[in-house]
Amino acid sequence: MSYKTQMEAAKKGIVTKEMETVAKKENLSPETLMERVACGHVCIPANIRHTSLSAQGIGEGLKTKINVNLGISGDCMDYTNELEKVKMAISFGAEAIMDLSNYGKTHTFRKQLVEMSPAMIGTVPMYDAIGYLEKNLPDIAAKDFLEVVEAHAKEGVDFMTIHAGINRRAVECFKRSKRLTNIVSRGGSLLFAWMEMTGNENPFYEYYDDVLEILREYDVTISLGDALRPGSIHDSSDAGQLSELIELGDLTRRAWEKDVQVMVEGPGHMAINEIEANMRIQKRLCHGAPFYVLGPLVTDIAPGYDHITSAIGGAIAATYGADFLCYVTPAEHLRLPDLQDVKEGIIASKIAAHAADIAKGIPGARDLDNKMSDARRRIDWDGMFACAIDREKAQRYFESAPPSDQHTCSMCGKMCAMRTTNQILEGQQVNLRPDQR
């Protein structure tokens, strides 16, 4: 029996090799996973041309995944440095990498990325439109944008952010909202500008069925972009954001009818007390489709530390239904991240995802935490380092101020609670004076 996409295969009762790979990673039966793919509650972004891919699932009942953004900009055109970021992301276990290049030889960089990466690859074709088409924004015809979508699909991209929900209805609602930060989505702002300058409907909305045909041909998952996501906690949960979300729910259903897999993107910036409700509303309006969130950042006053504001929001969001977290680095709002920024962003996002998996009761999520706790009880430093998300940093910190007694650290010394309790339980005397063992 033939099929074009993972969703079509699932609807026909076919377990693909990608489903088998994901089921093994998630400790699920392939049949259970297949049922979730068939109804759209799980997607497996896997372009038929991405041969180096190690398939991952995103959605209901699965581990929370993270995405790493990188790419070339007009002010920072170091391809070698971006590839180093790719290698770092892969080494730390990031499940997805988005190439957000908007300048220069984007095709060359993307080709290398697809060839070398076992992680899912995503793009935003709108970012590449100006350079690829070699036209000014108002001179681009509606169907020209589809040419860029097809080019990325042919290159092996697994998922694409398509801002199809910012149609004329959503724009009118946005204008009435009188936002503090207006539109902060780069792709969304470009489409808004194009619509206003040309007087036309959003081409990705007007020709949505054509977009779906392209994506279906290569089994590219559509990541429905939230062009009107809030860029400040002031604007969160406003009419503009929610009006677009309603449109995304309808677009989700239309994609599934064509057997195209879907993710839906979400906020953004959002106060902590609004996060749970937003996660539940998204799942309701978008029929249980996997939810992909940027943050959300829970405060607007921490430039240089937005990996922390994002991790706080991401952990809460994933606890209440988000399935996929886009990392945020300390450089957010300030500059293109360097290698250290990328590392800090990945670690913060991994912590948030793991914390949420524990809260959600994902099978096996606590196993490594229990191993770490056991190693701490035994004061087994090598065991602790082996369990650490960032082994190198943990070991470097420990060795930078070595204790006089290997069964302690330099903070507590002989007053280490683990050491004291272990000695008493083993029937030993506790000696705290420096000259005593």
C-alpha positions in Angstrom: 0.0 0.0 0.0 1.5 3.3 -1.0 1.5 6.6 0.9 2.9 10.1 0.6 3.1 11.2 4.3 3.4 9.8 7.8 -0.2 10.8 8.4 -1.5 9.1 5.3 0.3 6.0 6.2 -1.1 6.1 9.8 -4.6 6.5 8.5 -4.1 3.4 6.3 -2.9 1.4 9.3 0.8 1.3 8.0 3.6 1.5 10.6 6.5 3.3 8.9 10.1 2.9 9.8 10.0 6.4 11.2 7.1 5.4 13.5 9.1 2.4 14.6 12.1 4.6 15.4 10.0 7.1 17.4 8.1 4.4 19.2 11.3 2.8 20.4 12.6 6.2 21.7 9.4 6.9 23.5 8.8 3.4 25.0 5.5 3.1 23.1 4.0 0.5 20.9 4.2 1.4 17.2 0.4 0.8 17.0 -0.3 3.4 19.8 2.0 5.9 18.1 0.4 5.2 14.7 -3.1 6.0 16.1 -1.9 9.4 17.4 -0.3 10.3 14.1 -3.4 9.3 12.3 -5.6 11.7 14.3 -3.0 14.5 14.2 -2.2 14.6 17.9 1.4 13.5 17.1 3.5 14.6 14.1 6.8 13.0 12.9 8.5 15.7 10.7 10.5 13.6 8.2 11.1 15.0 4.7 11.6 12.1 2.3 14.9 13.7 1.2 16.4 14.1 4.7 18.3 10.8 4.7 20.5 11.6 7.7 17.4 12.1 10.0 16.9 10.2 13.2 13.1 10.5 13.4 11.5 12.2 16.4 7.8 12.5 17.4 6.2 15.7 18.7 2.9 15.6 20.5 0.5 13.9 22.9 2.1 11.6 25.5 5.7 12.1 24.1 8.8 13.7 25.6 8.9 17.4 25.3 11.3 18.3 22.4 13.5 21.4 21.9 14.4 23.4 18.9 17.6 25.5 18.3 17.5 28.5 16.1 20.6 29.6 14.1 21.5 31.0 10.7 23.2 33.7 8.7 22.3 37.4 9.0 23.5 40.4 7.1 25.6 41.6 10.0 27.0 38.2 10.9 27.9 36.0 7.9 30.3 33.4 9.5 29.1 30.1 8.0 31.8 28.2 9.9 30.6 29.6 13.2 27.0 28.6 12.4 28.1 25.1 11.6 29.9 24.9 15.0 26.6 25.9 16.6 24.9 23.0 14.7 27.5 20.5 16.0 26.9 21.8 19.5 23.2 21.5 19.3 23.5 18.0 18.1 26.0 17.1 20.8 23.6 18.3 23.5 20.7 16.3 22.0 18.6 19.1 20.5 15.8 17.3 18.5 15.4 20.1 16.0 17.4 22.9 14.4 15.8 25.8 12.5 17.8 27.6 9.8 16.6 31.2 10.0 19.2 32.5 7.5 18.1 35.6 5.7 21.2 36.7 3.9 23.8 35.2 1.5 24.1 31.7 0.4 21.2 30.2 2.3 20.9 27.3 -0.1 24.5 26.2 0.5 24.3 26.4 4.3 20.9 24.6 4.3 22.2 21.8 2.1 25.1 21.2 4.5 22.7 21.3 7.4 20.4 18.7 6.0 23.3 16.4 5.0 24.9 16.4 8.4 22.0 16.6 10.9 20.2 13.7 12.5 18.0 16.4 14.1 14.8 17.7 12.4 15.5 20.7 10.2 13.0 23.6 10.0 12.9 26.9 8.1 10.8 30.0 7.5 10.6 30.4 3.8 9.4 34.0 4.2 12.8 34.9 5.5 14.5 33.7 2.4 12.0 35.2 -0.1 13.8 38.5 -0.8 17.2 36.9 -1.5 15.9 33.8 -3.3 13.5 35.7 -5.6 15.8 38.8 -6.0 12.9 41.2 -5.8 11.9 43.9 -3.5 9.0 43.0 -1.2 6.1 44.8 -2.9 7.3 43.4 -6.3 6.9 39.8 -5.3 3.8 38.2 -6.8 1.6 36.0 -4.5 2.6 32.7 -6.2 6.3 33.6 -6.0 6.2 32.8 -2.3 5.2 29.3 -3.1 8.3 28.9 -5.3 10.4 29.4 -2.2 8.4 26.9 -0.2 8.9 24.3 -2.9 12.7 25.0 -3.0 13.0 24.4 0.7 10.9 21.3 0.5 13.2 19.9 -2.3 16.2 20.6 -0.2 15.0 18.2 2.5 13.5 20.5 5.2 11.3 18.6 7.6 9.1 21.4 8.8 8.4 24.9 7.7 6.9 27.9 9.6 4.2 29.3 7.3 2.3 32.3 8.6 -1.0 31.5 6.9 -3.2 32.7 9.8 -2.6 36.4 9.5 -5.3 37.0 6.9 -7.4 40.2 6.5 -9.7 39.3 9.3 -6.8 38.8 11.8 -5.2 42.0 10.6 -8.3 44.1 11.2 -8.5 42.6 14.7 -4.8 43.4 15.3 -5.3 47.0 14.2 -8.2 47.4 16.7 -6.1 46.0 19.5 -3.8 49.0 19.8 -0.9 46.9 21.0 2.1 48.1 22.9 4.6 46.1 20.8 2.6 45.6 17.6 3.9 42.7 15.4 7.2 41.1 16.7 7.2 38.1 14.4 9.8 38.7 11.6 7.9 36.7 9.0 4.6 38.0 10.2 5.7 41.6 9.9 7.0 41.0 6.4 3.7 39.5 5.3 1.7 42.3 7.0 3.9 44.9 5.1 3.3 43.0 1.8 -0.4 42.9 2.4 -0.6 46.6 3.3 1.6 47.7 0.4 -0.1 45.5 -2.3 -3.7 45.5 -0.9 -3.8 41.7 -1.4 -4.7 38.8 0.9 -2.0 36.9 2.6 -0.7 34.6 -0.2 -0.1 31.7 2.2 -3.8 31.9 3.2 -5.2 32.6 -0.3 -3.2 29.8 -1.9 -3.2 27.5 1.2 -4.3 24.4 -0.7 -1.4 24.9 -3.2 1.0 25.2 -0.2 -0.4 21.9 1.2 0.1 20.1 -2.1 3.8 21.1 -2.1 4.3 20.0 1.5 2.4 16.7 1.0 4.7 15.8 -2.0 7.8 15.8 0.3 6.1 15.0 3.6 7.0 18.4 5.1 5.2 19.2 8.4 3.5 22.6 8.4 4.3 24.6 11.5 1.5 27.2 11.5 3.2 30.4 12.5 1.7 32.8 15.0 2.4 36.1 13.3 0.4 37.9 15.9 2.1 36.3 18.9 2.5 38.8 21.8 5.9 40.5 22.0 5.3 41.7 25.5 3.3 40.6 28.6 1.1 43.7 28.0 -0.2 42.2 24.7 -0.6 38.6 25.7 -4.0 36.9 25.3 -5.3 39.9 23.4 -7.9 39.8 20.6 -5.2 39.8 17.9 -3.4 36.7 19.2 -6.7 34.8 19.8 -8.3 35.8 16.5 -5.3 34.4 14.6 -5.4 31.2 16.8 -9.0 30.7 15.6 -7.8 30.9 12.0 -5.0 28.4 12.8 -7.5 25.9 14.1 -9.3 26.0 10.8 -6.1 25.7 8.8 -5.1 22.7 11.0 -8.2 20.9 10.0 -7.7 21.7 6.3 -4.1 20.4 6.4 -5.2 17.1 8.0 -7.8 16.6 5.3 -4.8 16.6 2.8 -2.8 14.2 5.1 -0.3 17.0 5.8 1.1 16.9 9.4 0.7 20.0 11.5 2.2 21.8 14.4 0.8 25.1 15.7 3.1 27.8 17.1 2.3 29.9 20.2 3.5 32.8 22.3 5.7 34.7 22.8 5.7 36.8 26.0 3.1 36.0 28.6 2.6 36.4 32.4 2.8 33.2 34.4 -0.8 33.3 35.4 -2.0 33.2 31.8 0.1 30.3 30.5 -2.1 27.4 31.6 -5.3 28.9 30.1 -3.5 29.6 26.8 -2.2 26.1 26.5 -5.7 24.6 27.0 -7.3 27.1 24.6 -4.8 26.3 21.9 -5.4 22.6 22.3 -9.1 23.1 22.1 -9.2 25.5 19.2 -6.6 23.5 17.2 -8.1 20.1 17.8 -5.2 18.7 19.9 -2.5 19.4 17.3 1.1 19.5 18.7 1.9 23.0 20.2 5.2 24.6 19.6 6.0 27.6 21.8 8.7 30.3 21.9 9.2 30.6 25.7 6.9 32.1 26.7 9.0 34.8 28.3 7.4 35.6 31.6 8.8 39.1 32.1 10.1 41.7 29.7 12.9 43.3 31.9 15.7 40.7 31.7 17.8 41.2 28.5 20.9 39.1 28.9 18.9 36.6 30.9 16.0 35.8 28.6 17.1 32.1 28.5 15.9 32.1 32.2 12.6 33.9 31.6 12.0 31.6 28.7 12.8 28.4 30.6 10.4 29.4 33.4 7.6 29.9 30.9 8.5 26.9 28.9 8.4 24.5 31.8 4.9 25.8 32.8 3.7 25.7 29.2 4.9 22.2 28.6 3.4 21.0 31.9 0.0 22.2 30.6 0.2 20.9 27.1 3.0 22.4 25.0 4.9 19.7 23.2 7.8 21.5 21.6 10.0 24.3 23.1 12.0 26.8 21.0 15.1 27.7 22.9 15.9 31.3 23.8 19.4 32.5 24.4 20.9 35.2 26.7 21.4 37.2 23.5 17.6 37.4 22.7 16.6 41.0 21.9 20.3 42.0 21.8 22.3 40.4 19.1 23.0 37.2 17.1 23.9 34.5 19.7 27.5 33.3 19.9 28.5 29.7 20.7 28.3 30.2 24.5 24.9 31.8 24.2 23.7 28.9 22.1 25.0 26.5 24.8 23.2 28.4 27.6 20.0 28.5 25.6 20.1 24.8 24.9 20.7 23.9 28.5 18.0 26.1 29.9 15.5 24.7 27.3 16.5 21.1 28.1 16.0 21.8 31.8 12.5 23.2 31.1 11.5 20.3 28.9 12.8 17.7 31.3 11.1 19.4 34.3 7.8 19.4 32.4 8.2 15.7 31.4 8.5 14.9 35.1 5.4 16.9 35.9 3.5 15.2 33.0 4.4 11.8 34.2 6.2 10.8 31.0 7.4 7.2 31.5 11.1 7.1 32.5 11.3 10.8 32.9 12.5 10.5 36.6 15.0 7.7 36.0 18.1 9.9 35.5 17.1 12.1 38.4 16.9 9.0 40.7 20.3 8.0 39.5 21.7 11.4 40.2 20.2 11.4 43.7 21.6 7.9 44.4 25.1 9.1 43.3 24.7 12.2 45.6 23.8 10.0 48.5 26.9 7.9 47.9 29.0 11.0 47.2 30.0 9.4 43.9 31.3 12.3 41.9 31.9 10.4 38.6 28.3 9.1 38.9 27.0 12.6 39.4 28.9 14.0 36.4 27.6 11.1 34.3 24.0 12.1 35.1 24.5 15.9 34.6 22.9 17.6 31.6 26.2 19.5 31.2 28.9 17.2 32.5 31.7 19.4 31.5 30.5 22.4 33.5 29.7 20.3 36.6 33.1 18.7 36.6 34.9 22.0 35.9 33.1 23.7 38.9 33.9 20.8 41.2 37.6 20.7 40.2 38.0 24.5 40.4 37.9 24.4 44.2 38.7 20.8 45.2 37.9 19.7 48.7 40.5 18.3 51.1 38.3 15.2 51.5 37.1 13.6 48.3 33.8 12.5 50.1 32.7 16.2 50.3 32.8 19.4 48.3 34.4 22.7 49.2 31.1 24.2 50.2 30.3 22.0 53.2 33.5 20.2 53.8 33.3 17.7 56.7 29.8 19.1 57.5 28.4 17.6 54.4 25.0 16.2 55.3 25.4 13.2 53.1 28.7 12.3 54.7 27.4 12.8 58.2 24.3 10.7 57.7 26.2 7.9 55.8 28.8 7.6 58.6 26.1 7.4 61.3 24.1 4.8 59.4 27.3 2.8 58.9 28.0 2.8 62.6 30.9 5.2 62.4 31.8 8.2 64.6 31.4 11.7 63.0 34.6 13.8 63.4 34.4 17.4 62.3 37.8 18.8 63.5 40.3 19.5 60.7 42.9 17.2 62.2 40.6 14.2 62.4 39.5 11.8 59.8 
